[in-house]
Amino acid sequence: MNHFRPRHLVVTVTLALLAAACQAAPAPSVTPPAAPTVDAGALTSQAQVDAMAAATGTALHLMALAPSAAATLPPSATATPTTQAPSSPTPPPTTAPAPSATATRKPPTSVPPTKPPPTKAPTALPTPTALPTACPVAWFVAGPPAGCPAAAPVSSLTVAEHFQHGLMLWRQTPDVFGSQIYAIFFDNQWPRWNPTNDQWKTGDPVNDPTIIPPAGLFQPVRGFGVFWRNANFVPAGSARDRLGWATDAEFSIGSEPMQCRSTDPSTYDCLVAGPGNQVYDLEANNQWSLWPPP
């Protein structure tokens, strides 16, 4: 509480001086003031009070007042007390307004860029297969060979005969090359087949009576006999040796077709029907096979 004493002491001394001045100039109509009350906080002992009273000639009394209470003087008719300017009131503490709750916006989540799918290499389109061109004429066999035939099939009365090592066909109508007889060998020697014209004429001997076949076998006659007895292939041997004896007498298989890939004699290449519904592919290099191929 000592920080209030200087201010209170000044006030008390000032009041005592004012009271002494009032006594020096008396006014008949003014009631003498009562003894002033001195703040106990300004004078800390009775000795100080007595000294102040002796100096001013005024009776002072020590009273215990609250440190903040100021001494009050009665109004004076002649003297105007000096009024201390009131201290500016301390403004109440300003309470900062609480910040209003603001929704915190989350920063956008960084999304990694989507990796574009790998570019596929363009798929090579298959080369369109050329549609087969329709042939001017059709093959007489199912599952025909590649390419078109040179001409339409020619049907003709056909005679056949089996041998121990081969087959012979005779066609009444000669093919485009003039041949009528076709010898097919089974011994895998070249040539494996051979075309020839029919050299037997009406009035010629049917067979050679000096040739006696074994029992159950036959000597070929007419055109087949002429070829069987006279044809010879070097180094493969004679037609007789290559074919062997006939295993049956010649027989007709009816009208059967024949059709060739070419009409050029150097490229003899034909399909011909034989006994047992078999078709023989007589190739240009004197090879043969059954059609369709296995």
C-alpha positions as CSV (number, residue, x, y, z in Angstrom):
1,M,0.0,0.0,0.0
2,N,3.0,2.4,0.2
3,H,2.6,3.4,-3.4
4,F,-0.4,5.6,-2.5
5,R,1.4,7.7,0.2
6,P,3.0,10.5,-1.8
7,R,-0.3,11.5,-3.4
8,H,-2.2,11.4,-0.2
9,L,0.5,13.5,1.6
10,V,0.2,16.2,-1.0
11,V,-3.5,16.3,-0.6
12,T,-3.3,16.5,3.2
13,V,-0.8,19.3,3.3
14,T,-2.7,21.2,0.7
15,L,-5.9,20.9,2.8
16,A,-4.1,22.1,5.9
17,L,-2.8,25.1,4.1
18,L,-6.2,26.0,2.8
19,A,-7.6,25.7,6.3
20,A,-5.0,28.1,7.7
21,A,-5.8,30.6,5.0
22,C,-9.4,30.5,5.9
23,Q,-8.7,31.3,9.5
24,A,-6.5,34.3,8.6
25,A,-9.4,35.9,6.7
26,P,-12.5,35.3,8.7
27,A,-15.9,35.9,7.3
28,P,-18.7,36.6,9.7
29,S,-21.1,34.5,7.8
30,V,-18.9,31.4,7.4
31,T,-19.1,28.6,9.8
32,P,-15.7,27.5,10.9
33,P,-15.0,24.1,9.3
34,A,-14.7,21.0,11.2
35,A,-11.4,19.6,11.8
36,P,-10.3,17.8,8.7
37,T,-9.9,14.2,8.6
38,V,-6.5,13.0,7.6
39,D,-6.0,9.8,5.6
40,A,-4.2,7.3,7.8
41,G,-2.3,6.2,4.8
42,A,-0.8,9.8,4.4
43,L,0.3,10.3,8.0
44,T,1.7,7.1,9.4
45,S,2.1,8.3,13.1
46,Q,0.5,10.5,15.7
47,A,3.7,12.5,16.0
48,Q,3.3,13.5,12.3
49,V,-0.3,14.5,13.0
50,D,0.7,16.6,16.0
51,A,3.5,18.3,14.1
52,M,1.0,19.2,11.3
53,A,-1.5,20.5,13.8
54,A,1.1,22.7,15.5
55,A,2.2,24.1,12.1
56,T,-1.3,24.9,11.0
57,G,-2.9,25.6,14.3
58,T,-5.6,23.2,13.4
59,A,-6.7,20.1,15.3
60,L,-6.1,17.0,13.2
61,H,-7.3,13.6,14.0
62,L,-5.7,10.4,12.7
63,M,-8.3,8.1,11.2
64,A,-7.9,4.8,9.6
65,L,-9.3,5.1,6.2
66,A,-9.1,2.9,3.2
67,P,-6.1,3.9,1.2
68,S,-8.2,4.8,-1.8
69,A,-10.6,7.2,0.2
70,A,-9.7,10.9,-0.3
71,A,-10.2,13.6,2.4
72,T,-13.3,15.8,1.9
73,L,-13.2,19.5,2.7
74,P,-16.2,21.7,3.3
75,P,-16.9,24.3,0.8
76,S,-15.2,27.7,1.4
77,A,-16.8,31.0,0.8
78,T,-13.6,32.7,-0.4
79,A,-11.2,30.1,-1.6
80,T,-11.8,27.8,-4.5
81,P,-10.1,24.5,-3.9
82,T,-7.9,23.2,-6.6
83,T,-9.5,20.2,-8.2
84,Q,-7.2,17.5,-9.5
85,A,-8.1,16.4,-12.9
86,P,-9.6,12.9,-12.6
87,S,-7.5,10.3,-14.1
88,S,-8.8,8.8,-17.2
89,P,-10.7,5.7,-16.4
90,T,-8.9,2.6,-17.4
91,P,-10.9,1.1,-20.3
92,P,-12.1,-2.3,-19.5
93,P,-10.0,-5.0,-21.1
94,T,-11.1,-5.6,-24.6
95,T,-12.0,-9.2,-25.1
96,A,-11.0,-10.3,-28.6
97,P,-14.0,-11.9,-30.2
98,A,-13.5,-15.6,-30.5
99,P,-12.9,-16.4,-34.1
100,S,-16.0,-18.0,-35.5
101,A,-15.6,-21.6,-36.4
102,T,-14.7,-21.7,-40.0
103,A,-14.8,-25.0,-41.9
104,T,-11.3,-25.8,-42.8
105,R,-11.1,-26.7,-46.4
106,K,-8.9,-29.6,-47.0
107,P,-6.4,-29.1,-49.7
108,P,-7.2,-31.1,-52.7
109,T,-5.6,-34.4,-52.7
110,S,-3.0,-34.7,-55.3
111,V,-4.1,-37.4,-57.6
112,P,-1.3,-38.9,-59.6
113,P,-2.0,-38.6,-63.3
114,T,-3.4,-41.6,-64.9
115,K,-0.8,-43.4,-66.9
116,P,-2.2,-43.8,-70.4
117,P,-2.5,-47.4,-71.4
118,P,0.4,-48.7,-73.5
119,T,-0.3,-48.2,-77.2
120,K,-0.6,-51.5,-78.8
121,A,1.1,-52.1,-82.0
122,P,-1.3,-52.3,-84.8
123,T,-2.3,-55.8,-85.6
124,A,-1.5,-56.8,-89.1
125,L,-4.6,-57.8,-90.8
126,P,-4.5,-61.1,-92.5
127,T,-4.2,-60.9,-96.2
128,P,-7.5,-61.8,-97.6
129,T,-7.5,-65.0,-99.4
130,A,-8.4,-64.7,-103.0
131,L,-11.7,-66.4,-103.7
132,P,-11.2,-69.2,-106.2
133,T,-12.3,-68.1,-109.6
134,A,-15.0,-70.3,-111.0
135,C,-13.7,-72.5,-113.7
136,P,-15.4,-72.5,-117.1
137,V,-15.9,-76.2,-116.6
138,A,-16.0,-78.3,-113.4
139,W,-13.9,-81.3,-112.4
140,F,-15.8,-84.6,-112.4
141,V,-14.3,-85.6,-109.0
142,A,-15.2,-84.4,-105.5
143,G,-12.4,-82.3,-103.9
144,P,-11.0,-81.3,-107.2
145,P,-7.3,-80.5,-107.9
146,A,-6.1,-76.9,-107.9
147,G,-6.5,-75.1,-111.1
148,C,-9.0,-75.5,-113.8
149,P,-9.3,-78.5,-116.2
150,A,-8.3,-77.9,-119.8
151,A,-11.6,-79.2,-121.0
152,A,-14.8,-80.9,-119.9
153,P,-14.6,-84.6,-118.9
154,V,-14.9,-87.1,-121.7
155,S,-16.9,-90.2,-120.9
156,S,-16.1,-93.4,-122.9
157,L,-16.7,-97.1,-122.8
158,T,-13.9,-98.4,-120.6
159,V,-12.4,-102.0,-120.4
160,A,-10.1,-103.0,-117.6
161,E,-7.8,-106.0,-116.7
162,H,-5.9,-106.7,-113.5
163,F,-2.3,-108.1,-113.6
164,Q,-0.1,-109.6,-111.0
165,H,1.9,-106.3,-110.8
166,G,-0.4,-103.7,-112.4
167,L,-3.5,-102.7,-114.2
168,M,-4.5,-101.9,-117.8
169,L,-7.3,-99.7,-119.1
170,W,-8.7,-99.4,-122.6
171,R,-10.9,-96.5,-123.6
172,Q,-13.0,-96.7,-126.8
173,T,-12.6,-92.9,-127.4
174,P,-9.0,-91.8,-127.8
175,D,-8.0,-88.9,-125.5
176,V,-6.7,-85.6,-126.9
177,F,-3.3,-87.1,-127.4
178,G,-4.6,-90.1,-129.4
179,S,-4.1,-92.7,-126.7
180,Q,-6.5,-95.4,-125.8
181,I,-4.5,-97.8,-123.6
182,Y,-3.0,-97.0,-120.2
183,A,-0.6,-99.4,-118.5
184,I,-0.2,-98.7,-114.7
185,F,2.7,-100.5,-113.1
186,F,2.9,-101.4,-109.4
187,D,6.7,-102.1,-109.2
188,N,7.8,-98.4,-108.5
189,Q,10.1,-98.3,-111.4
190,W,10.0,-95.6,-114.0
191,P,7.9,-95.1,-115.9
192,R,5.2,-96.0,-113.5
193,W,2.5,-95.6,-116.1
194,N,2.6,-95.5,-119.9
195,P,0.0,-94.3,-122.4
196,T,-0.2,-95.8,-125.9
197,N,-2.5,-96.1,-128.9
198,D,-4.4,-99.3,-129.6
199,Q,-2.3,-101.2,-132.2
200,W,-4.6,-104.2,-132.7
201,K,-6.7,-104.2,-135.8
202,T,-9.7,-106.3,-136.7
203,G,-8.4,-109.6,-138.3
204,D,-5.1,-109.6,-136.3
205,P,-4.5,-112.6,-134.0
206,V,-6.3,-112.2,-130.7
207,N,-3.3,-113.6,-128.8
208,D,-0.1,-115.7,-129.2
209,P,-1.0,-119.3,-129.0
210,T,2.6,-120.3,-128.2
211,I,2.3,-118.5,-124.8
212,I,0.7,-120.8,-122.2
213,P,-0.2,-119.1,-118.9
214,P,-0.1,-120.9,-115.6
215,A,-3.3,-122.3,-114.3
216,G,-5.7,-119.6,-113.0
217,L,-3.8,-116.8,-114.9
218,F,-4.4,-115.3,-118.3
219,Q,-2.6,-114.1,-121.4
220,P,-4.0,-110.6,-122.3
221,V,-5.7,-110.4,-125.7
222,R,-6.1,-107.9,-128.6
223,G,-4.7,-104.4,-127.8
224,F,-3.7,-105.3,-124.3
225,G,-1.9,-108.4,-125.7
226,V,0.0,-106.4,-128.3
227,F,1.3,-104.0,-125.7
228,W,2.1,-106.8,-123.1
229,R,4.1,-108.8,-125.6
230,N,6.0,-106.0,-127.4
231,A,6.5,-103.0,-125.1
232,N,9.9,-102.7,-123.5
233,F,11.3,-100.2,-121.0
234,V,15.0,-99.8,-120.5
235,P,16.3,-100.4,-117.9
236,A,13.1,-101.5,-116.1
237,G,12.4,-104.3,-118.5
238,S,9.5,-105.5,-120.8
239,A,5.9,-104.8,-120.1
240,R,5.4,-108.6,-119.7
241,D,8.0,-108.9,-117.0
242,R,6.8,-105.7,-115.2
243,L,3.1,-106.5,-115.3
244,G,3.2,-110.3,-114.9
245,W,0.3,-112.5,-115.9
246,A,-3.2,-111.2,-116.0
247,T,-5.2,-112.3,-112.9
248,D,-8.6,-112.0,-114.7
249,A,-9.9,-111.7,-118.3
250,E,-10.5,-108.1,-119.4
251,F,-14.0,-106.7,-118.5
252,S,-16.0,-103.7,-119.2
253,I,-16.7,-101.1,-116.4
254,G,-19.1,-99.1,-118.5
255,S,-18.8,-95.5,-119.6
256,E,-16.3,-93.7,-117.4
257,P,-14.9,-90.1,-117.5
258,M,-11.5,-88.8,-118.1
259,Q,-10.4,-85.2,-117.7
260,C,-7.0,-83.6,-118.2
261,R,-5.3,-80.5,-116.7
262,S,-3.6,-79.7,-120.0
263,T,-3.8,-80.5,-123.7
264,D,0.0,-80.2,-124.1
265,P,1.5,-83.6,-124.9
266,S,4.6,-82.7,-122.9
267,T,2.5,-82.3,-119.8
268,Y,0.3,-85.3,-120.0
269,D,-1.7,-84.9,-116.7
270,C,-5.1,-86.5,-116.5
271,L,-7.6,-88.0,-114.1
272,V,-9.2,-91.3,-115.3
273,A,-11.8,-93.5,-113.7
274,G,-11.0,-97.2,-113.2
275,P,-12.6,-100.3,-111.7
276,G,-13.8,-100.3,-108.1
277,N,-14.8,-96.6,-108.3
278,Q,-11.2,-95.6,-108.1
279,V,-9.8,-92.6,-109.9
280,Y,-6.2,-92.6,-111.1
281,D,-4.2,-89.4,-111.3
282,L,-1.8,-90.0,-114.3
283,E,0.8,-87.3,-113.8
284,A,3.0,-85.6,-116.4
285,N,6.3,-87.1,-115.0
286,N,4.9,-90.6,-115.6
287,Q,4.1,-91.0,-111.9
288,W,0.6,-91.9,-110.7
289,S,-1.5,-91.9,-107.5
290,L,-5.0,-92.5,-106.5
291,W,-7.3,-89.5,-106.2
292,P,-7.9,-88.0,-103.7
293,P,-4.4,-88.4,-102.4
294,P,-4.2,-90.1,-99.0
